[in-house]
Amino acid sequence: MSIRVAAFLLFLACGAFSGAPSAQPYPSRSIHLVVPYGPGGSADVYGRYVAAKLQEALGQPVVVENRAGGGSIVGTEAVAKAEPDGYTLLVMSNTHAVNETLVPRKLKQFDLMRDFAPITALSYSDLMLVVHPSVPATSVRELIALAKKKPGELNYASSGNGTPYHMAAELFKAMAGVDIVHVPHKGSDQARTSVMGGQVQMMFDAVPTMAAIAQSGRVRALATTGNKRSPIAPEVPTVAEAGVPGYESGIWLGLMAPAKTPRPVLEKLNAEVNRILASPEVKDNWLKQGTLAMGMSIEQFDRFLRAEIVKWAKVVRDSGAKMD
């Protein structure tokens, strides 16, 4: 090899090493946490709480973006199309599991378990079954007996098709074997107003909100929907112990990333978020609000999601639920 050729090759090698970008540790810039719902809801509130703690832990800004629309579809599709680099994440909920069956494929350009990578579960909250005081039922068993005596005559309110409140009621109907008519509303506030006013006889709603209304006497609390009694309303039995064995429903939140996000990035996020959720500060703070801080391994959350999709697929199909 000539001296000229050798020098040229050495020049190229040096250039390659000096010009190659050094691998930067994750994260090296801002992370965007997309909440596919409007401000003020549980996904927004708890998403922002986790974002603030995650920012402290990672030393980089964690920016929350509310991208509502299409019952979570708009924001979710945006994350599905984002670069799988760990800098765009999704706060998701059981609505996503329901939508896998409820929403026709032509209306959403993603498949949850194909286009996203699980990170961890964030939180779980019970719902409360309440009736208007005029309803002659003071227990779940009495409500079931009344509904069976008057099939199709009782109504329940929800904040819309496919919401956790709607699905909780449809699961109740299926497991209790009753015919109660769904009256969807444009939001939880309208649904509550209808029940408090007696235009609709009952609904499932968030425990913290409904516990206070029940204490005021404007509605009657019959049960909560978890597998054990709510710390906010321990005097109220669960649906399972009050007459429908095996019943469980609620609102849960989770964290996902675009599919093909590097495994080390997913593991780092999983470890940091789980550490946050396990802290006494977070656990105690959330429990006072009736919310359980969850936390799972990547594999546990993957299994949880798949089981939820199967569970709610049956409820959607059996109930004939459709999109608004």
C-alpha positions, -999 to 999 in steps of 0.1 A, spaced: 0 0 0 14 34 -9 20 61 16 -5 83 -1 -33 56 1 -24 48 37 -26 84 47 -59 88 29 -74 58 48 -61 72 81 -78 105 73 -111 88 66 -109 68 98 -101 98 119 -128 118 103 -153 90 110 -145 88 146 -143 126 152 -175 133 133 -196 105 147 -222 117 172 -216 103 206 -245 82 220 -263 103 245 -278 88 276 -316 87 278 -332 112 283 -312 140 269 -341 164 260 -377 170 268 -402 142 270 -438 148 258 -466 130 277 -497 130 256 -530 129 274 -557 121 248 -584 137 269 -593 173 279 -579 191 310 -593 183 344 -602 146 341 -584 118 360 -560 110 331 -550 147 330 -547 151 368 -528 119 375 -508 122 343 -495 157 353 -487 144 388 -465 116 374 -450 140 348 -438 164 376 -423 136 396 -407 120 365 -392 154 356 -375 156 390 -362 120 386 -349 123 351 -336 158 351 -353 167 319 -386 186 312 -417 163 310 -443 183 291 -480 173 292 -500 178 260 -538 174 260 -548 161 226 -585 154 230 -609 142 203 -626 111 190 -629 95 225 -591 94 229 -584 84 192 -569 117 181 -541 119 207 -535 81 206 -530 81 169 -505 110 172 -484 89 196 -486 58 175 -471 78 146 -443 94 168 -407 83 167 -401 53 189 -374 69 209 -389 74 243 -396 111 239 -433 108 232 -454 88 256 -491 81 260 -513 82 292 -540 57 284 -570 42 302 -595 14 302 -613 33 274 -584 22 252 -592 -14 260 -629 -9 253 -621 10 220 -603 -20 206 -638 -36 201 -661 -6 202 -644 15 175 -646 2 139 -612 -4 124 -619 22 96 -622 49 123 -588 44 140 -554 38 125 -538 18 153 -540 -14 172 -532 -10 208 -511 -41 213 -494 -39 179 -486 -2 177 -477 5 214 -452 -9 239 -465 -12 275 -445 6 302 -465 3 335 -500 8 351 -504 41 369 -536 41 390 -569 25 397 -601 41 411 -634 26 421 -668 37 409 -700 41 430 -734 28 421 -760 53 432 -798 57 427 -822 86 431 -838 86 465 -872 80 448 -861 45 437 -875 19 461 -843 1 466 -819 4 495 -795 -23 484 -781 -40 453 -803 -70 458 -834 -49 461 -823 -30 429 -819 -62 410 -852 -75 422 -869 -42 411 -852 -43 377 -863 -79 372 -899 -70 382 -899 -40 358 -876 -50 328 -868 -20 306 -885 5 328 -854 17 348 -828 39 333 -791 46 340 -771 76 330 -735 77 317 -711 103 303 -712 86 269 -709 54 250 -677 34 258 -668 53 289 -659 34 321 -693 45 336 -712 30 306 -692 -2 306 -695 -6 344 -733 -5 340 -733 -29 311 -712 -54 330 -736 -51 360 -766 -57 337 -749 -88 322 -738 -103 355 -770 -95 374 -793 -105 345 -813 -73 344 -827 -50 316 -819 -14 324 -819 12 297 -788 33 289 -792 71 287 -759 86 275 -751 122 282 -725 147 270 -703 145 301 -704 133 337 -718 166 350 -750 163 328 -754 127 338 -751 135 375 -776 163 371 -801 139 355 -798 114 384 -799 141 411 -830 155 394 -847 122 392 -850 122 354 -828 91 353 -829 66 381 -792 56 386 -756 57 374 -721 45 381 -697 74 388 -664 83 405 -664 75 442 -649 109 454 -676 128 436 -705 106 444 -696 100 480 -701 137 488 -734 138 469 -746 107 486 -738 122 520 -759 153 511 -789 130 505 -793 139 468 -786 103 458 -784 70 476 -752 50 475 -757 12 470 -723 -1 463 -687 5 451 -672 -14 422 -638 -26 434 -627 -59 449 -627 -44 483 -644 -14 500 -633 21 491 -613 40 518 -635 70 510 -668 52 517 -659 21 538 -695 19 550 -707 11 515 -704 -25 504 -689 -36 471 -712 -48 443 -696 -83 446 -705 -86 483 -738 -69 479 -753 -93 454 -732 -98 423 -703 -122 431 -672 -116 410 -682 -82 398 -653 -57 395 -650 -25 374 -634 9 377 -611 34 361 -574 26 355 -546 45 339 -514 33 322 -484 45 304 -473 33 269 -448 43 242 -448 38 205 -440 2 194 -403 -5 187 -392 19 215 -358 5 226 -361 -20 255 -336 -2 277 -356 30 274 -388 12 284 -370 -4 313 -357 29 325 -391 45 324 -407 15 340 -382 16 369 -385 53 375 -423 55 373 -427 24 395 -404 40 420 -425 71 420 -457 51 425 -442 31 453 -433 62 473 -453 67 506 -460 103 495 -477 93 463 -495 62 477 -509 81 507 -518 112 487 -537 92 461 -554 69 486 -570 99 503 -586 106 469 -598 70 465 -571 61 440 -547 32 443 -512 38 429 -505 7 409 -471 -1 392 -463 -33 373 -435 -48 354 -436 -44 316 -447 -81 313 -473 -78 340 -488 -47 323 -488 -64 289 -508 -93 304 -531 -69 322 -539 -50 290 -546 -82 270 -569 -95 297 -588 -61 298 -592 -61 260 -608 -96 262 -630 -87 292 -645 -56 276 -648 -70 241 -673 -95 255 -692 -67 273 -693 -45 242 -705 -74 219 -731 -87 244 -745 -52 250 -745 -41 214 -728 -9 224 -720 15 196 -700 47 193 -718 80 199 
